[in-house]
Amino acid sequence: MTLPARPIRSVVILMLTPLMLLAAEPQTEHLYRLADDEQHPEATLDDALWMVGSWTGTAFGKRFEEVWNAPSAGSMVGMFKLFDESGASMYELMVMTVEDGTLSLKIRHFGADFTAWEEKDEDVGLKLVKKEDDALHFGTLSFYRRGSDRIDAYVLFENGDELIERPIVYERLASP
């Protein structure tokens, strides 16, 4: 018995619909966002294990150092320092946890004198919008694993109506 084309097409559309709901849409070449009806992907801290370690590189015309610790007590903690020959220009403290079944990244920024940029009870809170084998996308921040010793990250900035992504290249520091 041959089935008519219409029911098969309907079945294919119904089968693809859940996949489409999990697919984040691009907002720039390397950064993604959720559409209004999309859900955050399921994820655990194990999905971010490749970020663990000490890293260095360039960002915004300056050098940086970043360290991520291994998961413990339900979180990963990261520290970032941006500097040049005149000294540190900013610091970040980051905490990655699992909230509502997906990764949550909270960031607090500090000036060179360690004065917080955000208010005492505020942080920059990002949730995972897309997960790939070698990439984690948090909307305005994406991390791409490029082998065991390199990560390419992209940060989104707004300039009026223009969205600008800025690259950050991480290289793993050799263990002492």
N, C-alpha and C positions, 0 to 999 in steps of 0.2 A: 504494500500500500504506500503510495506517495503522498506526503503531506504537502499542503499548499504552502507557498512561499511566505505568506503573511504571518501565520503562527510561528514559523521558525524565526523570522525576523524579530517578532515580538519577544520570543524566548531569549534571543541573543541580546536584545536591548535590556531586558530584565536582568540577565546575568551580569552585564557590564555596569549597570547602574550603581551597585555598591562599590565597585572599583573606582568609578568616577567620583563618588562622594569622598573618597580617601585621597584623591589626587589634588595636591595644592597647585595653584596657578602661579605662573611666573609673574613677578612684578618688575624685575630687571633680569639681566642675563644669568646671574648666579643666586638671586634671592627670590623666595617664594612667600606667598600669603595664602590664607584660607579664604575660600569663597564664603558667602553668607551661610550656606547650608552645609558646610563641611565640618567634619569632626577632627580633632587632634589625633594623630596616629598613636597607637599603643607603643610604649617604649619603656625601657628600664635603664638603670645606670650602666648595665653591661653594654648597652649600645654605644656608650661614650668611652669605653675603656681605652680606645686608641688615642685618646687625648691625654692620658696620664703621662706625666714626665715634666722635664724642664725644657723650655723652648726659648729661642731668641730669634730676632729678625728685625724688619723695618716696618714702620707704620707711620703714616702722616709726616714723612720726611725725617723721622727720628728713629732711634734704636728702641727695642723693647726686650723685656724678659717676662716670661709667663711660666707659671708652674701650676700643674693640676695634680692633686693627690688622688690616690686610689680610693674607690668607694669604701666608706665605713660609716656605721651609724646612720645609714640611709641617705648619705649625701656625698658629693665630691666638692672640694673647695679649691678655688683657683685664685691666684694672685697675679697681678699685672703691674709692670712699672714701665712708663714711657720716659725716655731721657735722651739728652745729648751731652756735648762736652761741657755745657754750663750747669748740668745737674738734672735731677728729676723734674718733670713738668706735670705729671699726674700719676695716680695709682688707681687701681680697681681691685675690689674684693668681689669674688663671685661664688655663688652657691648653686649647685645643680642638685635637684631632688626629683622625685617622682610625685606628681600631684594629679589626681583624677586619672591615673593610668598612663600619663604621658610625662615627658621630661619638662621640667620647669627650670629656668635659669634666671636667677636674681643677681643684679649687679648694683654695686654702690661705687660711685666715683669720688675721688679725693684730689684736691689740689696738691701742689708741691709741699705746702705747709701742713698737709693732712687735714685740711678743712673739707668737710663733706659738701658735695655739690647738691645732693638731694636732702630734703628735710629729714629730720631724725627718724620718723616713722615711714619713710618712703624708700623705694628702690626702683630700678628699671626692671620690670618683670616681663620675661619672655617665655612663651610656651612653644614647644615643638610643633611645627606646622607640616613638616615633611621629613621622613626618614628614608635614607638609602643605605646600602651596604657600606659605602665610603663617604657618606655626607650626613650632616645633621643641620636642619634648617629651622631657625627660630624667628622667622619673619624678617626682622631687620638685621639679622646676623646669621651667616651660614659658615659652617666649617666643612672643608673637603679634605679627606685623607689622601695624600699623594705618596703612598708608600709608608714605610715605618718611620722615616726621618723627616717628613715634610707634611705640613698642613697649609692649605691656602684658605684664608678666611676672607669674607666680604662683609662690610658694614654699610648699611643704608643711611644716607643723609638726605634731608629735604632742603631744597633751595627754592623757596616759593612753590610753584607747581612742579618743579623739576625734581626727579628722584635720581640721586647720584650714588653709585656704589663705589666704595674705596677698598682696594685689595690690601690684605695683610699677609705676608709670607712668613711662615714659621719654619725654623730648622731646629731639629732636636739637638740639645746639648749633649755631648758625650758624658758618660758617667765618670765621676772622679776615680 
